[in-house]
Amino acid sequence: MYWDSGMTEKSGADQDLFHKQVLLGGERVPVLLNGAVNDLKVETGDNLWYGGIMDGMTAVAETTDLDQGETLPWAIQYLRCAADQTSLCNGRAGIPKYHDSCWIDRSDFNPTKTKQNSGGVKGKAGWHPGDLVHKFQGRKLTMLMLRALEETFNLWELGIQSDGFPLNESYWHIGETYTDSRTKLSDYLNNDGYNTTACEKRWGGNPTVEGMGLDRACRTALKG
C-alpha cells in the first residue's frame, strides 16, 4: 500500500488512520510504502511490513547544460539540474516538464483545428513535479518489486533443496502471518493501547465537534 497524498494529508495522524484501516480490513495485510508509520511497529507486536521509497535523486547524474543533458541516459536527461541550470528541469528553457500533448506532428496531415490540439492537459501547476519525476518514482517501485521477486525465488529454491519438491506450502502460504499481525494490532488497540494512538488523538474527542468523535474508525475495520 503506497502513501502518495502528502500534498493534502500531511498529518501523520491522518496517515495513521489510513494505515490502520488497510491493516485491519480486507483479505490481506499489505506492505506499507512511505507515509508515517507512527507507532505501528509496537502496535502490531513488531510484525509490521514497511518500506520507504527513498528520494534517490542525489544518485542521479546532474544536468549541467543543454548539450551535456543530451549525452545522459534517456531516463535521467534533465531530471536533476545543477543550481545554475534549473530552467532546464522546470520547463522554462524549452525542455518539456510535461509530456502531455495529444497530438504528434505528422508529415502527411496538417490539422485545421490546431487550437484544441495544443497546450496539453490542464492542471500543470508549477509545483507539480512533471512526468519525468513520476517515471523515476515508477522505476524505483519496479525495481523494488523485481528485487522482491528475486528474493522470493531464491527462498523457494533453497526451500526445495532443503525440503524437496514440490515446494512446501509453508514457504508461500502466509495467511498465519496475516492473522498474527492483524490480531495483535486489534488486541492492542482495544486493550493496552486504547485511546493512546496518534489516530485516536486526532479523531477522538467531543462528538459534537466537526471531524471529532470518530476515533472508533482507528480500531474497527470498515471493510472486512
N, C-alpha and C positions, 0 to 999 in steps of 0.2 A: 504494500500500500504506500503510494508515493504522495507526500505532502507537498503541494505546489500552490499554496494560496497565501503566500507571505505578504502580498501587497494589501490584502483586505483583512485577513485574520492574523494579525501579528502576535496576539496574546498567546503565551504558552499555555494558559489555562483553557482557552478555546480549542487549541490543538489537543489538549488532554482529553476533552470531551470526544473529539473526533477519533482519537486513538482508542479510547476505552470502548466506544461503540463497535469499532471494527474488530476488536479483540474479543468482546463478549458475545457478539452475534454472528450469524452466518454459519456456513458449513466448515470453514477453515480458519485457522489462526494465521494471519498474514505476517510476512516480514515487513517491518516498518522502515521506510526510507525517508530520511530528512524529517524535519519538524522537531518540536520539543518533546522529549520523552518524559520530562519531569521526573517522577519517582516510580515509573512503571517497572523498573528493574526490581525494586524492592517489593512492589505490589504484586508482581507475578511470581514471587519466590525465586528470583534470579533465573526465570525461564522466559526471557524476552528475546525475540529475534529482531535486531535493529542494526541498520547500517546507514551511514551518512555518505551521500554522494558529494565528495569534496569539490570545491570550486575548480581546482586544477588548472586555472587559466595561467598561472605563473609558469607552468611547464610548456606552454605554447610559445613557439618562436615568435619574436616580435617583428612586426612590420615596421620598417624604418623609413621607407619611401615608396613611391608608386611603383617604380621599376623592380625594386627588391621584393615587393609583395608578390609580384607575378612569378617569382622564382620559388616561392614556398610551395609545399604540398597543397593541393587544391582545397582540402578541408580546413586549412588554417589561414588561408590568404585573407588579409585584412580583418582578422578576428581579434588580434591583440596588437594595438599600435603603441609605438613609442610616444612619450609625453608630448613631443613637439609635432606629432603626426596624427593626432586623434581624429582629425577630419576625415581621414581615410577609412576609419572604422565606424563613424557615426552617420555616414550617408551624406555628408556635406561636401565631399570632394569628387563626386561623380561615381563613386563605388557604391552600388546599391546596398542599403542596410536591410531592405525588404525585397525579396524576390517574389512578388505577388501579382505580377501582370497577368491578365487573362488573354493577352494577345502576343504572339511571336511574329515578328515581321517575316513576310514571305515574298519571294521574288515573282511569284505568279499571280498575286492577288493584292489589290490595294482597297481596303475597306472605305466606304463612303462616309460612314459614321465613326469618325475617329475619336470623338469626344467620349463615347461610352467605353472605348477600349483603352483609354489612358487613365493613369492615376492609381490603378490597382484597387485593392480593398481599403475600406475605411479603418479607423482606429489605430493608425500608425503614430502613436504618441512618441515624443522624443525620449521618454524614459523607458519605453519598451525595448527589450534587447534586440529584436530582429531575428530573422530565421537562422542566421549563422550561429548565434549563441544557442538557439533551440536545437539545432543539429548537433552541436558539440555536446550538449546535455544528453541528447538521444544516443550518441555514440558511446558515452560513458555508461549509460544504462545497458546498452547492448553488450559491451564488454563485461559488465558485471554478470549478466545472465549467461554469457558464454563461459565465463570462469566458473560459475556455479555448476553448470552442466559438466564441465571438465572434471571438477572435484567429485561430482556425483558418480560419473563413470569410473573414476579411479577407485572410489569407495566400493562400487559394485564389483569391479574386477578383483579387488582384494577379498571381497566377501565370497566370491565364487572360488577363489584359490583356497580360502580358509574353510568354507563350509560346503563346498561342492555346488554342482549345477543340478537343478535350477537355483537361482538366487533366492536365499532365504527371505521370507516376507518381512522380517524384522528390519531389513536394510531399506525398505521403501514404503512400508506402511507406517505412517506417523500419527495415526488417529489418537493413540495413547498420549502422545506429546501434546496434541491439541487439547485434549481433555484435561491433562495435568495443568497446563498453563491457564486455561480458562477457569478451572475450578479454584485454583489458588488465588487468582485475581478476584473472582466473585466473593470468595470467603473473606479475603482481606477487606474488600470494600464494604461488606455488610457486617463486619465484626471489628477487628482491631483498628482498621483504617477508616471507620465510619465518620463521615463529615470532616475528614482531615486532608483530603486530596485537593490539588490545585483546581480541578474541575468543580468540586463541590463548593469550594470557597468562592469561586467565580459565579456559579449559578444558584447557590443556595440563598437563604435569607427570607425576607418578608414576601409572601406570595402576591401581595397586592402591588408590589413594586414591579414595574415593567421589566421583563427579562430575568426576574428572580423567581425563586421557588421552584426551580427546575432541576434541583440537584439530584432527583431520582434518576434522571437520564444518565448520570455519571455512574450509576450502579446497576442499571437494568438494561438488558439488551432490547432495543426497539425493533430488531429484526432477528428472528430465531429460526 
